[in-house]
Amino acid sequence: MPETSTPKIYAAMSAVMGDIGAVGKTGKNVQQNYAFRGIDDVMTAAHDALVKNGVFYLPKVLQRIPETRETQRGGAMNVMHLEIEYAFYASDGSRVEAVVWGEASDSADKATNKAMSAALKYALVQAFSIGTQDMADGDKDAVEAGPRRGQSASEAFDNATPAAPRNGNANGNATRPPAR
């Protein structure tokens, strides 16, 4: 019986986690008055640790749900919801995957780019347990949502025009992925 070795990705991911420190919330959203950690801060914190430990990642968009919403001034706002799988690879070809959602809006053509950046930020934060320096608990404050405007992401999906067939979907109909 041939001896099997442990895939390198597990030790490499653990080493990356040990090499990344906390990332502070240095960005400031003036309009809504909150601090945040930006994608550049997270990528900068992760970069050297990923390189040092021989880990790289590739994204794969699993689901894309576009919406158009109306702004307070009556203009159009493009909203994008992306489900993305990030595969993290080690030098022996072994990999682990992290599936995250990225959501963003833009009044021009950058909603998809912004959603990809949001997804990457949270994939890195979650895969490598990157803490913030203040680590405020998300359950500390409650925010009351107002009435929904326009279509929800689910309604937009249900009302979307089917895309060309892919991944064995020979009839061309949009289908929901199986529940996880």
N, C-alpha and C positions, 0 to 999 in steps of 0.2 A: 504494500500500500504506500503510495507516494506521500511524503510529508507535506502538509499544507502550512503555509506561513500566514501570519496575520497581515491583512492589507495595511499598507503604510499610511493610508489616509487617517486612520484612527489616532495613531501617535502624532501625526503631523498636525491634525486639528487641535489636539490637546496642547501641543507645543505652541501653536499660534495663540491659543487662549491665554497661555501663561505669559506670552510676550506682549500682549496688548493691554495697555492700562485703561483707566476710565477716560471717557471723553466728556468734557464739560459742555454745558449749554451756553455757548458764547454768542449764538445768534439771537436777535431780538425781533419779534413781530410787533411792530409799533401799533399797527391797526387794531390788533386783537389783544395786545399787551401780554405776551408770553415769551419766555425764553425757549430756545430750541438748539439742538445740536445738528449742524448741517451735514449734508452728504460729504462735502469735501473734508470736514473734520474727521468723520468716521473712516473715510477711505485713506486719509493720511495716517491715521492711527493704525490701521490694519496693514497698510502696504508693506512696510519693512518686515513685519512678522510673517506675512504670507511668503514674501520672497525668501527670507532666511530659512523657512521651514519647507520650501519647495511645494507650496500649495497655490493653485490658481483656480479660477472659477469661470464658468460659462453660463449665460442665461438662456432660457428657452421659454417663450411666451406660450402658456397653455390656454389662456382665455383672454380675449380682448372685448370689453364692453364699453362702447362709446355712448355718450349722452350729450345733448345740447340743452343748456338751461338758460333762462333769461336772467340778466343782471338787474340790479336795482334801477338802473337807468334805461332798461329796455333793450339792451344789446344782447348779443349771443355769447355764451360762455361754453367752451368745449370742455367736457369732463370725460376723463378716461379712467377706467377700472381695468387693471391688468393682473392676471394671476400668472406668476412667473416661477419657474423652477430654476434654482441655481444649483448647478452640479459643481462640487469642490473636488479637485483631482490632486493626487499625489504622484510622485515620480514613477511608481510601478503601474500606473493606470487605474488604481482603485479610486473609488469616489463615494461621496455621500451627497444626498440632495436635500435641499431646503426649499419648501414651497411657501411663497409669501404673496400677498396682494399689495399692489401699489395703486394709489388713487391720486389724481391731480386734476387741476383745471387751469385753463389758459384761454384768453380771448382771441389768440391767434393760432399758431400751429405747433405749440410746444407742449400740449397736454400729455402726449405719449411719452416724450422725453422726460418730463417731470415725474410721471408715474413710474417710469423705469428707475429713476434716481431714488424715489421714495422706497420702492421695492428693494433695491440694492442696499440702501441704508439699513432697513429692518432685517434683511437676510443676514448681513454682517453682524448687526447687533445681537440677533437671536442665535445665530450659529456659534458665535464666539463669546456670548455672555458679556458683551461690552456694557459696563455700567456707566452711569453718569456720576459726576462728582457730588451732586447733591442728592441723587436717588430719591426724589419725591415720589410718593406712592400715587399712582394714577387713580386710586379709589378715594383719595383724600377729599376731593371736591366733586360735587354733583352739578352737572350742567343740564338744564331742562331744554329739550329740543322743541322748536316751534313746528307749525304745520309744514308738511313736505310740499315742495313746489315742483311741478312737472312730473316726469316719469322717474320711478325708482330704477336702480340698476337692473333689478329682476324684470320689471316691465319693459325696459329698453331691450333686454335680451329677448323676451318673448315677442316683441314687435319688430325685431331686426330682420332684415332681408338675409336669407341664408347665403353663406359664402360658398365658394367653389369647393367641391369635395376634397377632403384630405384625411389622412389617418384612417383609411378604410371606410369612411362615411360615403358610400357609393350613391346614396340617394340625394345628396346635396342639402339635406335638411339640417338646420342648427339643432344640436342636441346638448342637453345639460350633461356635464361630467358626473360620474357616479359620486354619491356622497362619501366623504372621507370619515 
